[in-house]
Amino acid sequence: MLDLLRRCGHGVLATCGPDGPSASLMGLALEPGGRALYLATGRGTRKFGNLASDPRAALLLDDRDAEPRPEPGRVRALTVSGRVRILDGGEAQTASAALAARHPHLVPLLGAPDTVLLALQIERLQLLDGPLDAAFWP
């Protein structure tokens, strides 16, 4: 599970708000302690509005783009569930630096005045290794 958390640079974030569920493709970086994933978004986005009213979220990662490519039916998918919190001060700077290092194309977003740095605190993990093999933590 930790291998996918370290290697995956993108995932699909699921949130839920008054208008129902929403899914967003996100660039991400693993927090140095491995207990959270860093994300960035604008204050005016639907995902931020959803998270402001309900901080629970899930993020789906997979290894479809791994090298060498997994054979069909052997793709691993990891669902990370937890609560998202807004970062500020030194934590926000650490998150911004980690995201910029991993995703240079996000530098304009990271420098925008309405950008919010977030941490998805890892509470539960579900790993699917192919269509039939599942593992859970905790």
LINKAUR-V787520 format. One record per residue. N is the residue number from 1. SS is DSSP state (A for helix, B for strand, O for the rest). D_FIRST is the distance of its C-alpha to the first C-alpha in Angstrom with 2 decimals. Layout:
[[N/SS/D_FIRST] [N/SS/D_FIRST]]
This chain:
[[1/O/0.00] [2/A/3.78] [3/A/5.34] [4/A/5.44] [5/A/6.45] [6/A/8.83] [7/A/10.18] [8/O/10.87] [9/O/14.23] [10/B/15.18] [11/B/14.34] [12/B/16.64] [13/B/17.54] [14/B/19.26] [15/B/22.01] [16/B/25.07] [17/B/28.58] [18/O/32.18] [19/O/32.27] [20/B/29.23] [21/B/25.65] [22/B/24.73] [23/B/21.95] [24/B/21.72] [25/B/20.09] [26/B/18.90] [27/B/18.28] [28/O/15.76] [29/B/14.87] [30/B/12.48] [31/O/14.79] [32/O/15.58] [33/O/14.57] [34/O/11.02] [35/O/12.24] [36/B/13.32] [37/B/13.45] [38/B/16.95] [39/B/18.99] [40/B/22.71] [41/B/25.28] [42/B/29.01] [43/O/30.73] [44/O/32.55] [45/O/29.63] [46/A/29.06] [47/A/25.44] [48/A/26.79] [49/A/29.51] [50/A/27.14] [51/A/24.93] [52/A/28.17] [53/A/29.25] [54/O/25.94] [55/O/23.02] [56/B/20.49] [57/B/18.18] [58/B/15.17] [59/B/13.41] [60/B/12.22] [61/B/10.32] [62/B/10.59] [63/O/11.28] [64/O/14.96] [65/O/16.24] [66/O/14.50] [67/O/17.15] [68/O/18.11] [69/O/17.71] [70/O/15.98] [71/O/18.78] [72/O/19.67] [73/O/17.89] [74/O/14.80] [75/O/13.06] [76/B/9.44] [77/B/9.30] [78/B/7.16] [79/B/9.73] [80/B/9.87] [81/B/13.11] [82/B/15.40] [83/B/18.64] [84/B/19.77] [85/B/22.29] [86/B/24.74] [87/O/24.74] [88/O/28.03] [89/A/29.64] [90/A/27.64] [91/A/24.27] [92/A/25.27] [93/A/26.44] [94/A/23.21] [95/A/21.25] [96/A/23.94] [97/A/23.89] [98/A/20.13] [99/A/20.44] [100/A/23.67] [101/A/22.31] [102/A/19.46] [103/O/21.71] [104/A/25.38] [105/A/26.55] [106/A/25.59] [107/A/28.10] [108/A/30.87] [109/A/28.80] [110/A/27.69] [111/A/31.39] [112/O/32.78] [113/O/34.54] [114/O/32.94] [115/B/29.28] [116/B/27.08] [117/B/23.98] [118/B/21.33] [119/B/18.27] [120/B/15.88] [121/B/15.15] [122/B/11.80] [123/B/13.21] [124/B/11.09] [125/B/7.84] [126/B/8.43] [127/B/6.68] [128/B/9.72] [129/B/10.16] [130/O/13.76] [131/O/16.18] [132/O/16.29] [133/B/13.17] [134/B/11.21] [135/B/9.06] [136/B/9.38] [137/B/9.04] [138/O/11.69]]
